[in-house]
Amino acid sequence: MARKALEFLLSDEDRAQLQKIARSGLMPYRSVTRASILLLLDSGMTPKEVSLRMNVTAPVVFKWRSRYLARGVVGLEDLPRGGVPRTLALAG
């Protein structure tokens, strides 16, 4: 038997901010997807339903839910990557 999904509720302020991101035509696709995942969870959908609707895997849904719970809306930003940034060598 499957476990019951944990209740997930956004604050009014965070919900408004995420709705703005999700509706934006100027925000990067990944930001819109992450905001939409959280809004769907907030609407009462299960992580499995959200993963099917958003065409992502369940671990992706759990990742962004966990990051939001740990850091808030700021947690939806990409984390810095290690190493030297890539550069393009121009042929001359």
N, C-alpha and C positions, 0 to 999 in steps of 0.2 A: 504494500500500500504506500502510495506517495505521501511525503510529508506535506503539511499545509505550508503555503508560502508565507514568509514573514510579512507583516503589514509594513507598507512603505508609504510614508506621507511626507510631502514637501511643505515647507513653510510658504505662506502666501507670497513673501518677497522672492524666495527662490523660484517658485512656480512662475511668477511674472517674468523673472529674468530668463528662465529656460524657455518660456513661450516666445519671448522676443528672439532668442537665438534660433529656435526651431523654425520660426516664420521668416527669418532673414534670408534674403536672396544674395547677400554679400558675404555671409559667414562661410568658412570652409565646410565642406561636406561632412568631415569627421566630427566637427563641433555640432552640426545640426543633428547628426545621427545620435550622438551621446545625449544631447538634450532631449531628443524624442524618446529615447529609451527610458529616461527617468520620468518623463511625463506620462508615458504609457503605464509604467509601474505605479505611479501615483494615482492613475485612473482606476486601479484595481486589477489590472491584468497580471497574470502570473508570469514569471520569467520565461517559461516555455512559450506562452502565447506571444510575449514580446519578441522573442527570438524568431519565431515564425513570421510575425508581422513585419519585422525590420530586416529580415533575411540575414541575420547574424547568428552565431552559435550561442548557446546558453552561457558558456564561460565568459563571453564578451559582455552579456547582460550583467552577470554577477560581478565582473571586474568593475564596471562603471558604477554599479550600485554601491559596491564597497568603497571605491574611491570617493564617491559623493559623501557617503556616511562618515568617512574619515576626515575629509578636507573641505566639504561643501562644494559649491559651484566652482571654486578655484581648482579643485581636484580633477576637473574634467580637462584641464589643459595637459598637453604632452609634457612628460618629464624630460629633463635634459638627458642627452645621450653622451656616453663617454667617448673618448678618443679624439683624434684630430679631425676637424671638419674637412669634408671633401672639397677639393678645388678642381677646376677644369683647366687643363693645359691647352692653350691655344696653339694650333699649328701655325708655324710662321714661315 
